[in-house]
Amino acid sequence: MTDIFARTRELFHMPEGVIYLDGNSLGPLPKAAAARVAETIESEWGNELIRGWNSAGWMEMPSRVGDRIARLIGAAPGSVVTGDTLSIKVYQALASALDLRPDRKVVISDSGNFPTDLYMAQGLLRSLGKGHELKVVAPEEVEEAIDETVAAIMLTEVDYRTGRLHDMKALTAKAHAAGALAIWDLAHSAGAIPVDLAGARADFAVGCTYKYLNGGPGAPAFIYVSPEHGEKAVPALSGWLGHEAPFAFDPDYRPAAGVERMRVGTPPIIALAALDAALNAWDGIGMDEVRTRSIELSERFLAEVETRCPQLQLASPRDPLQRGSQVSFRFENGYAAMQALIARGVIGDFRAPDIMRFGFTPLYLGMDEVLAAVEIIEAVMAGRHWDRPEYRKRSKVT
Ligand SMILES: *Cc1c(COP(=O)(O)O)cnc(C)c1O
């Protein structure tokens, strides 16, 4: 079998002695990104100066890079734009959705959603001051919570803690049948699993690019607006670069065509250059191949850990088709256990209160490493190597 992933793993820098099972939190450094950032700084910024906005194509970068992400999430060219952070993009998507449903006051989300999505919604609803209500229900209760009072459902497709997958197509259809809109957060989907935004008829989608897309810490986020709403969506953050003609310096805001209106201010060119180079790794790769390999890796990991580490309790759905590209286990000393693993080169992460999380990323992770990681996990658990005071000391980032 010719292994496309043997080629892609060469594209990444991986420090000696590390088995990286945390690409779901921060993807590793693509070698091309380092070279590209240096070139952007030295040659484009250094020599082109202000001319770079035209001569180096900086002004088009947010949509050009957006189009490259679009291919990975089943979106048409011209429907995705990059910039800002995911928290900001959540705000923009929800604000525009609510504006499209002015007679409705309920937003549905679920208790598995990442807190910042809920926080941003809370802040937005408060400042709108129109009596909107955020209803947070259990993930399995989302479907029955959708009724004719709902303006929008705002869900993260893959649960960040457990990896549980929502049925995007079915829930979007249910929302539409009730006259509501559907906003999908793809933070743990983009680059992890096949996504078909157009096929699911999603109205808005957002995501970050530093997880499975390997764009680097704090890499720009993306937002998708369905072409159906492109010309109707009113941007809440009406910045000058989302204006129809920024350099007309018109005192009145007029939205740019389509998703371009979701741009806000000056794009982070150096960060976009890193992301653009990182996306090269996906050239010629289909998300179906990634999914197949991810399931092979995660199924084997899950089976081995369950048999060899009776202390760990599976927190992810057992059916691989019901989860994203991660496997999580509960363990009451999970934080200390993860620190012990990291000290031994197996890098995963911990999510309160007791979740040990492991991500599977076929572009740079192979079966040999997965099995080697299992050996180390088994040794740490069986020998209680985690039971040391230094492993209990909590860092700021877990
Ligand atoms: C990682 C993640 C975020 C992070 O938001 P930032 O603004 O990039 O810090 C938000 N939402 C979800 C669902 C995530 O998984």
The ligand as an SDF file (V2000), in Angstrom:
LIG
                    3D

 15 15  0  0  0  0  0  0  0  0999 V2000
  -10.7300   25.7440   20.7960 C   0  0  0  0  0  0  0  0  0  0  0  0
  -12.1210   26.2560   20.7960 C   0  0  0  0  0  0  0  0  0  0  0  0
  -12.3900   27.6250   20.9230 C   0  0  0  0  0  0  0  0  0  0  0  0
  -11.2860   28.6290   21.1610 C   0  0  0  0  0  0  0  0  0  0  0  0
  -11.6580   29.9280   20.8180 O   0  0  0  0  0  0  0  0  0  0  0  0
  -10.5260   31.0420   20.5950 P   0  0  0  0  0  0  0  0  0  0  0  0
  -11.2430   32.2830   20.3770 O   0  0  0  0  0  0  0  0  0  0  0  0
   -9.7150   30.5830   19.4170 O   0  0  0  0  0  0  0  0  0  0  0  0
   -9.6600   31.0460   21.8020 O   0  0  0  0  0  0  0  0  0  0  0  0
  -13.7070   28.0410   20.8270 C   0  0  0  0  0  0  0  0  0  0  0  0
  -14.7150   27.1670   20.6550 N   0  0  0  0  0  0  0  0  0  0  0  0
  -14.4880   25.8390   20.5500 C   0  0  0  0  0  0  0  0  0  0  0  0
  -15.6340   24.9130   20.3430 C   0  0  0  0  0  0  0  0  0  0  0  0
  -13.1950   25.3360   20.6420 C   0  0  0  0  0  0  0  0  0  0  0  0
  -12.9700   24.0330   20.5810 O   0  0  0  0  0  0  0  0  0  0  0  0
  1  2  1  0
  2  3  1  0
  2 14  2  0
  3  4  1  0
  3 10  2  0
  4  5  1  0
  5  6  1  0
  6  7  2  0
  6  8  1  0
  6  9  1  0
 10 11  1  0
 11 12  2  0
 12 13  1  0
 12 14  1  0
 14 15  1  0
M  END
$$$$
